[in-house]
Structure formats: C-alpha cells, structure tokens
Amino acid sequence: MRPLFQEVLHLFTDGKERSRQMVQDELRADYGNFRFFKDKKMDEALHTAMSNGLIGESRYELDENGNLVMYYQSDQDMIDLINSWVK
C-alpha cells in the first residue's frame, strides 16, 4: 500500500478530471481512517501538488449548496513526472 499522498497523485496518472470529493470517494475504503484524509488536509495536498506542477486546475463550479468545487487533472507531462516519482 502506497502512502496516502502518493496514491492521490497516482490517481491522476489516468488523465481523468477529479475534485477533492471524487479523490476521497475513490480512496475511502483504503485510506478513510487516515488522519490526513480530512477535507482540509486533502485540499492542502491537492494545492501543493498543483503548485509543484504535478496536477493542474481544470475547472471549477458551484455545488448544490453554493460551495466552490475545484477540479484537477494532469496532462501527459505531469503524468510522466508523477510516474517517474511514484512507483
């Protein structure tokens, strides 16, 4: 089992767009009890990955409650970089 944040990055190697909630839904079964799985920490991890050029912001929208939802995605260069780091 990979560390949580490596697994988060690995999700983006398929090139699909994901929000924080989508990432958490995909990883909940294996990582849901981890301390850093909480919303705020996951947002920080995604923003850090974005700042480091591993994922990019693809779009944003408001959900049914009026909350801003950010979506992230990796292009091929980002995927290659992630794959060189996460084995």
Biopython code that builds the backbone (N, CA, C, O; Angstrom):
import numpy as np
from Bio.PDB.StructureBuilder import StructureBuilder

atoms = [
    (1, "MET", "N", (0.853, -1.179, 0.000)),
    (1, "MET", "CA", (0.000, 0.000, 0.000)),
    (1, "MET", "C", (0.897, 1.241, 0.000)),
    (1, "MET", "O", (1.792, 1.373, 0.834)),
    (2, "ARG", "N", (0.645, 2.132, -0.936)),
    (2, "ARG", "CA", (1.407, 3.382, -1.030)),
    (2, "ARG", "C", (0.993, 4.347, 0.084)),
    (2, "ARG", "O", (-0.105, 4.238, 0.629)),
    (3, "PRO", "N", (1.882, 5.295, 0.418)),
    (3, "PRO", "CA", (1.459, 6.387, 1.303)),
    (3, "PRO", "C", (0.298, 7.146, 0.648)),
    (3, "PRO", "O", (0.188, 7.188, -0.577)),
    (4, "LEU", "N", (-0.553, 7.735, 1.466)),
    (4, "LEU", "CA", (-1.776, 8.391, 1.004)),
    (4, "LEU", "C", (-1.519, 9.384, -0.131)),
    (4, "LEU", "O", (-2.177, 9.312, -1.168)),
    (5, "PHE", "N", (-0.587, 10.295, 0.047)),
    (5, "PHE", "CA", (-0.425, 11.346, -0.951)),
    (5, "PHE", "C", (0.199, 10.823, -2.242)),
    (5, "PHE", "O", (-0.040, 11.387, -3.310)),
    (6, "GLN", "N", (0.982, 9.772, -2.165)),
    (6, "GLN", "CA", (1.461, 9.137, -3.389)),
    (6, "GLN", "C", (0.294, 8.499, -4.132)),
    (6, "GLN", "O", (0.236, 8.548, -5.361)),
    (7, "GLU", "N", (-0.624, 7.907, -3.398)),
    (7, "GLU", "CA", (-1.795, 7.291, -4.035)),
    (7, "GLU", "C", (-2.697, 8.356, -4.655)),
    (7, "GLU", "O", (-3.285, 8.130, -5.713)),
    (8, "VAL", "N", (-2.808, 9.500, -4.013)),
    (8, "VAL", "CA", (-3.579, 10.613, -4.584)),
    (8, "VAL", "C", (-2.982, 11.004, -5.930)),
    (8, "VAL", "O", (-3.706, 11.149, -6.915)),
    (9, "LEU", "N", (-1.671, 11.173, -5.975)),
    (9, "LEU", "CA", (-1.019, 11.531, -7.233)),
    (9, "LEU", "C", (-1.190, 10.436, -8.276)),
    (9, "LEU", "O", (-1.433, 10.721, -9.449)),
    (10, "HIS", "N", (-1.066, 9.197, -7.853)),
    (10, "HIS", "CA", (-1.194, 8.077, -8.785)),
    (10, "HIS", "C", (-2.571, 8.064, -9.453)),
    (10, "HIS", "O", (-2.686, 7.674, -10.615)),
    (11, "LEU", "N", (-3.609, 8.482, -8.740)),
    (11, "LEU", "CA", (-4.951, 8.544, -9.335)),
    (11, "LEU", "C", (-4.963, 9.407, -10.588)),
    (11, "LEU", "O", (-5.671, 9.105, -11.549)),
    (12, "PHE", "N", (-4.187, 10.473, -10.579)),
    (12, "PHE", "CA", (-4.210, 11.432, -11.685)),
    (12, "PHE", "C", (-3.419, 10.965, -12.900)),
    (12, "PHE", "O", (-3.400, 11.656, -13.918)),
    (13, "THR", "N", (-2.763, 9.805, -12.817)),
    (13, "THR", "CA", (-1.981, 9.318, -13.949)),
    (13, "THR", "C", (-2.854, 8.746, -15.057)),
    (13, "THR", "O", (-2.339, 8.393, -16.118)),
    (14, "ASP", "N", (-4.153, 8.647, -14.839)),
    (14, "ASP", "CA", (-5.047, 8.195, -15.915)),
    (14, "ASP", "C", (-5.565, 9.362, -16.758)),
    (14, "ASP", "O", (-6.277, 9.157, -17.741)),
    (15, "GLY", "N", (-5.202, 10.590, -16.367)),
    (15, "GLY", "CA", (-5.594, 11.767, -17.132)),
    (15, "GLY", "C", (-7.017, 12.238, -16.902)),
    (15, "GLY", "O", (-7.453, 13.205, -17.527)),
    (16, "LYS", "N", (-7.751, 11.572, -16.015)),
    (16, "LYS", "CA", (-9.138, 11.965, -15.752)),
    (16, "LYS", "C", (-9.198, 13.140, -14.786)),
    (16, "LYS", "O", (-8.311, 13.339, -13.956)),
    (17, "GLU", "N", (-10.259, 13.900, -14.919)),
    (17, "GLU", "CA", (-10.522, 15.058, -14.068)),
    (17, "GLU", "C", (-11.176, 14.587, -12.771)),
    (17, "GLU", "O", (-12.059, 13.729, -12.780)),
    (18, "ARG", "N", (-10.720, 15.171, -11.641)),
    (18, "ARG", "CA", (-11.290, 14.811, -10.341)),
    (18, "ARG", "C", (-11.358, 16.030, -9.425)),
    (18, "ARG", "O", (-10.511, 16.922, -9.485)),
    (19, "SER", "N", (-12.375, 16.047, -8.585)),
    (19, "SER", "CA", (-12.462, 17.021, -7.497)),
    (19, "SER", "C", (-11.900, 16.360, -6.237)),
    (19, "SER", "O", (-11.630, 15.159, -6.228)),
    (20, "ARG", "N", (-11.728, 17.140, -5.190)),
    (20, "ARG", "CA", (-11.276, 16.570, -3.922)),
    (20, "ARG", "C", (-12.223, 15.478, -3.465)),
    (20, "ARG", "O", (-11.779, 14.417, -3.024)),
    (21, "GLN", "N", (-13.514, 15.722, -3.563)),
    (21, "GLN", "CA", (-14.504, 14.740, -3.118)),
    (21, "GLN", "C", (-14.399, 13.446, -3.925)),
    (21, "GLN", "O", (-14.539, 12.354, -3.374)),
    (22, "MET", "N", (-14.158, 13.568, -5.204)),
    (22, "MET", "CA", (-14.013, 12.381, -6.056)),
    (22, "MET", "C", (-12.773, 11.582, -5.654)),
    (22, "MET", "O", (-12.812, 10.353, -5.614)),
    (23, "VAL", "N", (-11.675, 12.277, -5.357)),
    (23, "VAL", "CA", (-10.457, 11.608, -4.897)),
    (23, "VAL", "C", (-10.749, 10.866, -3.601)),
    (23, "VAL", "O", (-10.391, 9.698, -3.457)),
    (24, "GLN", "N", (-11.398, 11.542, -2.661)),
    (24, "GLN", "CA", (-11.709, 10.913, -1.380)),
    (24, "GLN", "C", (-12.642, 9.714, -1.564)),
    (24, "GLN", "O", (-12.467, 8.694, -0.897)),
    (25, "ASP", "N", (-13.611, 9.820, -2.439)),
    (25, "ASP", "CA", (-14.523, 8.699, -2.673)),
    (25, "ASP", "C", (-13.775, 7.481, -3.203)),
    (25, "ASP", "O", (-14.064, 6.350, -2.813)),
    (26, "GLU", "N", (-12.809, 7.715, -4.096)),
    (26, "GLU", "CA", (-12.045, 6.606, -4.673)),
    (26, "GLU", "C", (-11.108, 5.949, -3.661)),
    (26, "GLU", "O", (-10.814, 4.758, -3.763)),
    (27, "LEU", "N", (-10.645, 6.723, -2.694)),
    (27, "LEU", "CA", (-9.655, 6.201, -1.749)),
    (27, "LEU", "C", (-10.213, 5.854, -0.373)),
    (27, "LEU", "O", (-9.488, 5.327, 0.471)),
    (28, "ARG", "N", (-11.481, 6.141, -0.141)),
    (28, "ARG", "CA", (-12.067, 5.993, 1.194)),
    (28, "ARG", "C", (-11.911, 4.584, 1.777)),
    (28, "ARG", "O", (-11.619, 4.446, 2.964)),
    (29, "ALA", "N", (-12.096, 3.558, 0.983)),
    (29, "ALA", "CA", (-12.048, 2.185, 1.507)),
    (29, "ALA", "C", (-10.687, 1.865, 2.121)),
    (29, "ALA", "O", (-10.616, 1.202, 3.155)),
    (30, "ASP", "N", (-9.609, 2.329, 1.493)),
    (30, "ASP", "CA", (-8.268, 2.005, 1.985)),
    (30, "ASP", "C", (-7.674, 3.056, 2.911)),
    (30, "ASP", "O", (-6.876, 2.726, 3.788)),
    (31, "TYR", "N", (-8.051, 4.314, 2.729)),
    (31, "TYR", "CA", (-7.385, 5.403, 3.442)),
    (31, "TYR", "C", (-8.324, 6.253, 4.299)),
    (31, "TYR", "O", (-7.884, 7.230, 4.904)),
    (32, "GLY", "N", (-9.596, 5.901, 4.359)),
    (32, "GLY", "CA", (-10.587, 6.729, 5.043)),
    (32, "GLY", "C", (-10.310, 6.998, 6.503)),
    (32, "GLY", "O", (-10.781, 8.000, 7.041)),
    (33, "ASN", "N", (-9.563, 6.136, 7.158)),
    (33, "ASN", "CA", (-9.272, 6.327, 8.585)),
    (33, "ASN", "C", (-7.978, 7.087, 8.836)),
    (33, "ASN", "O", (-7.623, 7.333, 9.989)),
    (34, "PHE", "N", (-7.268, 7.462, 7.781)),
    (34, "PHE", "CA", (-6.022, 8.202, 7.950)),
    (34, "PHE", "C", (-6.319, 9.613, 8.433)),
    (34, "PHE", "O", (-7.312, 10.222, 8.034)),
    (35, "ARG", "N", (-5.458, 10.120, 9.288)),
    (35, "ARG", "CA", (-5.635, 11.458, 9.846)),
    (35, "ARG", "C", (-5.638, 12.531, 8.756)),
    (35, "ARG", "O", (-6.380, 13.507, 8.860)),
    (36, "PHE", "N", (-4.822, 12.365, 7.718)),
    (36, "PHE", "CA", (-4.716, 13.375, 6.665)),
    (36, "PHE", "C", (-5.749, 13.194, 5.561)),
    (36, "PHE", "O", (-5.647, 13.834, 4.515)),
    (37, "PHE", "N", (-6.738, 12.336, 5.774)),
    (37, "PHE", "CA", (-7.794, 12.126, 4.790)),
    (37, "PHE", "C", (-8.896, 13.184, 4.893)),
    (37, "PHE", "O", (-9.768, 13.258, 4.027)),
    (38, "LYS", "N", (-8.859, 13.983, 5.927)),
    (38, "LYS", "CA", (-9.885, 15.012, 6.138)),
    (38, "LYS", "C", (-9.857, 16.047, 5.008)),
    (38, "LYS", "O", (-8.831, 16.250, 4.358)),
    (39, "ASP", "N", (-11.001, 16.693, 4.791)),
    (39, "ASP", "CA", (-11.172, 17.626, 3.678)),
    (39, "ASP", "C", (-10.067, 18.673, 3.600)),
    (39, "ASP", "O", (-9.465, 18.855, 2.542)),
    (40, "LYS", "N", (-9.792, 19.361, 4.701)),
    (40, "LYS", "CA", (-8.820, 20.453, 4.692)),
    (40, "LYS", "C", (-7.433, 19.945, 4.310)),
    (40, "LYS", "O", (-6.751, 20.568, 3.496)),
    (41, "LYS", "N", (-7.016, 18.844, 4.875)),
    (41, "LYS", "CA", (-5.691, 18.294, 4.568)),
    (41, "LYS", "C", (-5.618, 17.819, 3.115)),
    (41, "LYS", "O", (-4.585, 17.971, 2.463)),
    (42, "MET", "N", (-6.697, 17.253, 2.614)),
    (42, "MET", "CA", (-6.705, 16.797, 1.225)),
    (42, "MET", "C", (-6.653, 18.001, 0.279)),
    (42, "MET", "O", (-5.965, 17.954, -0.741)),
    (43, "ASP", "N", (-7.377, 19.080, 0.609)),
    (43, "ASP", "CA", (-7.301, 20.307, -0.190)),
    (43, "ASP", "C", (-5.872, 20.839, -0.209)),
    (43, "ASP", "O", (-5.376, 21.252, -1.258)),
    (44, "GLU", "N", (-5.208, 20.831, 0.946)),
    (44, "GLU", "CA", (-3.825, 21.294, 1.016)),
    (44, "GLU", "C", (-2.924, 20.432, 0.140)),
    (44, "GLU", "O", (-2.056, 20.956, -0.559)),
    (45, "ALA", "N", (-3.119, 19.128, 0.169)),
    (45, "ALA", "CA", (-2.300, 18.217, -0.631)),
    (45, "ALA", "C", (-2.507, 18.474, -2.126)),
    (45, "ALA", "O", (-1.544, 18.483, -2.892)),
    (46, "LEU", "N", (-3.744, 18.679, -2.536)),
    (46, "LEU", "CA", (-4.033, 18.938, -3.946)),
    (46, "LEU", "C", (-3.449, 20.274, -4.392)),
    (46, "LEU", "O", (-2.922, 20.383, -5.499)),
    (47, "HIS", "N", (-3.540, 21.285, -3.542)),
    (47, "HIS", "CA", (-2.966, 22.586, -3.884)),
    (47, "HIS", "C", (-1.450, 22.516, -3.947)),
    (47, "HIS", "O", (-0.833, 23.166, -4.790)),
    (48, "THR", "N", (-0.845, 21.734, -3.063)),
    (48, "THR", "CA", (0.605, 21.551, -3.094)),
    (48, "THR", "C", (1.020, 20.844, -4.380)),
    (48, "THR", "O", (1.987, 21.243, -5.028)),
    (49, "ALA", "N", (0.288, 19.795, -4.747)),
    (49, "ALA", "CA", (0.582, 19.083, -5.996)),
    (49, "ALA", "C", (0.438, 20.020, -7.191)),
    (49, "ALA", "O", (1.224, 19.952, -8.136)),
    (50, "MET", "N", (-0.560, 20.887, -7.150)),
    (50, "MET", "CA", (-0.763, 21.846, -8.228)),
    (50, "MET", "C", (0.394, 22.854, -8.261)),
    (50, "MET", "O", (0.898, 23.182, -9.335)),
    (51, "SER", "N", (0.808, 23.337, -7.107)),
    (51, "SER", "CA", (1.921, 24.286, -7.032)),
    (51, "SER", "C", (3.224, 23.685, -7.531)),
    (51, "SER", "O", (4.089, 24.395, -8.044)),
    (52, "ASN", "N", (3.359, 22.373, -7.378)),
    (52, "ASN", "CA", (4.566, 21.673, -7.812)),
    (52, "ASN", "C", (4.476, 21.156, -9.240)),
    (52, "ASN", "O", (5.371, 20.447, -9.698)),
    (53, "GLY", "N", (3.408, 21.501, -9.947)),
    (53, "GLY", "CA", (3.281, 21.145, -11.348)),
    (53, "GLY", "C", (2.931, 19.695, -11.614)),
    (53, "GLY", "O", (3.169, 19.193, -12.713)),
    (54, "LEU", "N", (2.361, 19.004, -10.615)),
    (54, "LEU", "CA", (2.001, 17.596, -10.782)),
    (54, "LEU", "C", (0.557, 17.402, -11.225)),
    (54, "LEU", "O", (0.224, 16.400, -11.858)),
    (55, "ILE", "N", (-0.285, 18.350, -10.897)),
    (55, "ILE", "CA", (-1.667, 18.370, -11.367)),
    (55, "ILE", "C", (-1.998, 19.815, -11.713)),
    (55, "ILE", "O", (-1.324, 20.739, -11.258)),
    (56, "GLY", "N", (-3.021, 20.003, -12.504)),
    (56, "GLY", "CA", (-3.447, 21.350, -12.867)),
    (56, "GLY", "C", (-4.921, 21.545, -12.577)),
    (56, "GLY", "O", (-5.693, 20.586, -12.553)),
    (57, "GLU", "N", (-5.301, 22.773, -12.361)),
    (57, "GLU", "CA", (-6.710, 23.110, -12.165)),
    (57, "GLU", "C", (-7.381, 23.055, -13.534)),
    (57, "GLU", "O", (-6.954, 23.737, -14.466)),
    (58, "SER", "N", (-8.433, 22.242, -13.655)),
    (58, "SER", "CA", (-9.090, 22.112, -14.957)),
    (58, "SER", "C", (-10.369, 22.944, -15.052)),
    (58, "SER", "O", (-10.690, 23.476, -16.115)),
    (59, "ARG", "N", (-11.083, 23.051, -13.960)),
    (59, "ARG", "CA", (-12.302, 23.878, -13.950)),
    (59, "ARG", "C", (-12.805, 23.993, -12.520)),
    (59, "ARG", "O", (-12.281, 23.352, -11.609)),
    (60, "TYR", "N", (-13.819, 24.811, -12.337)),
    (60, "TYR", "CA", (-14.471, 24.936, -11.040)),
    (60, "TYR", "C", (-15.944, 25.216, -11.265)),
    (60, "TYR", "O", (-16.346, 25.712, -12.318)),
    (61, "GLU", "N", (-16.744, 24.889, -10.256)),
    (61, "GLU", "CA", (-18.180, 25.123, -10.321)),
    (61, "GLU", "C", (-18.741, 25.220, -8.909)),
    (61, "GLU", "O", (-18.059, 24.893, -7.937)),
    (62, "LEU", "N", (-19.962, 25.663, -8.805)),
    (62, "LEU", "CA", (-20.649, 25.679, -7.518)),
    (62, "LEU", "C", (-21.491, 24.420, -7.391)),
    (62, "LEU", "O", (-22.165, 24.014, -8.338)),
    (63, "ASP", "N", (-21.446, 23.802, -6.207)),
    (63, "ASP", "CA", (-22.289, 22.621, -5.994)),
    (63, "ASP", "C", (-23.696, 23.063, -5.607)),
    (63, "ASP", "O", (-23.996, 24.257, -5.594)),
    (64, "GLU", "N", (-24.545, 22.112, -5.296)),
    (64, "GLU", "CA", (-25.950, 22.419, -4.981)),
    (64, "GLU", "C", (-26.114, 23.258, -3.719)),
    (64, "GLU", "O", (-27.166, 23.863, -3.510)),
    (65, "ASN", "N", (-25.071, 23.300, -2.867)),
    (65, "ASN", "CA", (-25.122, 24.110, -1.644)),
    (65, "ASN", "C", (-24.427, 25.459, -1.815)),
    (65, "ASN", "O", (-24.308, 26.224, -0.858)),
    (66, "GLY", "N", (-23.974, 25.748, -3.019)),
    (66, "GLY", "CA", (-23.303, 27.011, -3.280)),
    (66, "GLY", "C", (-21.824, 27.010, -2.917)),
    (66, "GLY", "O", (-21.202, 28.072, -2.877)),
    (67, "ASN", "N", (-21.249, 25.835, -2.651)),
    (67, "ASN", "CA", (-19.833, 25.730, -2.325)),
    (67, "ASN", "C", (-19.017, 25.575, -3.606)),
    (67, "ASN", "O", (-19.435, 24.904, -4.549)),
    (68, "LEU", "N", (-17.854, 26.207, -3.619)),
    (68, "LEU", "CA", (-16.967, 26.118, -4.768)),
    (68, "LEU", "C", (-16.320, 24.737, -4.813)),
    (68, "LEU", "O", (-15.775, 24.270, -3.813)),
    (69, "VAL", "N", (-16.380, 24.087, -5.971)),
    (69, "VAL", "CA", (-15.755, 22.781, -6.171)),
    (69, "VAL", "C", (-14.699, 22.939, -7.257)),
    (69, "VAL", "O", (-15.008, 23.331, -8.383)),
    (70, "MET", "N", (-13.446, 22.630, -6.910)),
    (70, "MET", "CA", (-12.333, 22.713, -7.846)),
    (70, "MET", "C", (-12.104, 21.335, -8.449)),
    (70, "MET", "O", (-12.222, 20.321, -7.761)),
    (71, "TYR", "N", (-11.781, 21.305, -9.722)),
    (71, "TYR", "CA", (-11.452, 20.055, -10.408)),
    (71, "TYR", "C", (-10.010, 20.136, -10.890)),
    (71, "TYR", "O", (-9.541, 21.186, -11.329)),
    (72, "TYR", "N", (-9.325, 19.014, -10.800)),
    (72, "TYR", "CA", (-7.916, 18.930, -11.152)),
    (72, "TYR", "C", (-7.711, 17.828, -12.187)),
    (72, "TYR", "O", (-8.506, 16.893, -12.286)),
    (73, "GLN", "N", (-6.639, 17.956, -12.947)),
    (73, "GLN", "CA", (-6.329, 16.979, -13.979)),
    (73, "GLN", "C", (-4.842, 17.090, -14.301)),
    (73, "GLN", "O", (-4.240, 18.149, -14.124)),
    (74, "SER", "N", (-4.257, 15.999, -14.770)),
    (74, "SER", "CA", (-2.857, 16.008, -15.183)),
    (74, "SER", "C", (-2.762, 15.829, -16.687)),
    (74, "SER", "O", (-3.458, 14.996, -17.267)),
    (75, "ASP", "N", (-1.885, 16.627, -17.324)),
    (75, "ASP", "CA", (-1.605, 16.410, -18.739)),
    (75, "ASP", "C", (-0.479, 15.377, -18.851)),
    (75, "ASP", "O", (0.003, 14.885, -17.830)),
    (76, "GLN", "N", (-0.056, 15.044, -20.063)),
    (76, "GLN", "CA", (0.917, 13.962, -20.249)),
    (76, "GLN", "C", (2.264, 14.263, -19.592)),
    (76, "GLN", "O", (2.892, 13.361, -19.038)),
    (77, "ASP", "N", (2.712, 15.505, -19.645)),
    (77, "ASP", "CA", (3.977, 15.856, -18.991)),
    (77, "ASP", "C", (3.883, 15.660, -17.476)),
    (77, "ASP", "O", (4.815, 15.158, -16.847)),
    (78, "MET", "N", (2.770, 16.053, -16.910)),
    (78, "MET", "CA", (2.555, 15.875, -15.473)),
    (78, "MET", "C", (2.484, 14.388, -15.125)),
    (78, "MET", "O", (3.052, 13.950, -14.125)),
    (79, "ILE", "N", (1.791, 13.627, -15.947)),
    (79, "ILE", "CA", (1.672, 12.183, -15.725)),
    (79, "ILE", "C", (3.049, 11.528, -15.770)),
    (79, "ILE", "O", (3.363, 10.679, -14.936)),
    (80, "ASP", "N", (3.866, 11.918, -16.736)),
    (80, "ASP", "CA", (5.222, 11.372, -16.836)),
    (80, "ASP", "C", (6.036, 11.708, -15.585)),
    (80, "ASP", "O", (6.781, 10.867, -15.082)),
    (81, "LEU", "N", (5.894, 12.926, -15.089)),
    (81, "LEU", "CA", (6.606, 13.337, -13.881)),
    (81, "LEU", "C", (6.138, 12.523, -12.677)),
    (81, "LEU", "O", (6.962, 12.042, -11.899)),
    (82, "ILE", "N", (4.831, 12.364, -12.518)),
    (82, "ILE", "CA", (4.304, 11.557, -11.414)),
    (82, "ILE", "C", (4.812, 10.122, -11.519)),
    (82, "ILE", "O", (5.248, 9.541, -10.525)),
    (83, "ASN", "N", (4.757, 9.555, -12.714)),
    (83, "ASN", "CA", (5.196, 8.176, -12.893)),
    (83, "ASN", "C", (6.682, 7.999, -12.636)),
    (83, "ASN", "O", (7.110, 6.911, -12.251)),
    (84, "SER", "N", (7.477, 9.037, -12.838)),
    (84, "SER", "CA", (8.903, 8.933, -12.549)),
    (84, "SER", "C", (9.172, 8.950, -11.053)),
    (84, "SER", "O", (10.227, 8.506, -10.600)),
    (85, "TRP", "N", (8.231, 9.455, -10.300)),
    (85, "TRP", "CA", (8.409, 9.589, -8.846)),
    (85, "TRP", "C", (7.661, 8.501, -8.086)),
    (85, "TRP", "O", (8.211, 7.908, -7.158)),
    (86, "VAL", "N", (6.418, 8.233, -8.465)),
    (86, "VAL", "CA", (5.578, 7.252, -7.756)),
    (86, "VAL", "C", (5.664, 5.927, -8.488)),
    (86, "VAL", "O", (5.270, 5.827, -9.650)),
    (87, "LYS", "N", (6.165, 4.937, -7.831)),
    (87, "LYS", "CA", (6.289, 3.598, -8.442)),
    (87, "LYS", "C", (5.217, 2.667, -7.908)),
    (87, "LYS", "O", (5.158, 1.502, -8.302)),
]
sb = StructureBuilder()
sb.init_structure("model")
sb.init_model(0)
sb.init_chain("A")
sb.init_seg("    ")
for serial, (resi, resn, name, xyz) in enumerate(atoms, 1):
    if name == "N":
        sb.init_residue(resn, " ", resi, " ")
    sb.init_atom(name, np.array(xyz, "f"), 0.0, 1.0, " ", f" {name:<3s}", serial, name[0])
structure = sb.get_structure()
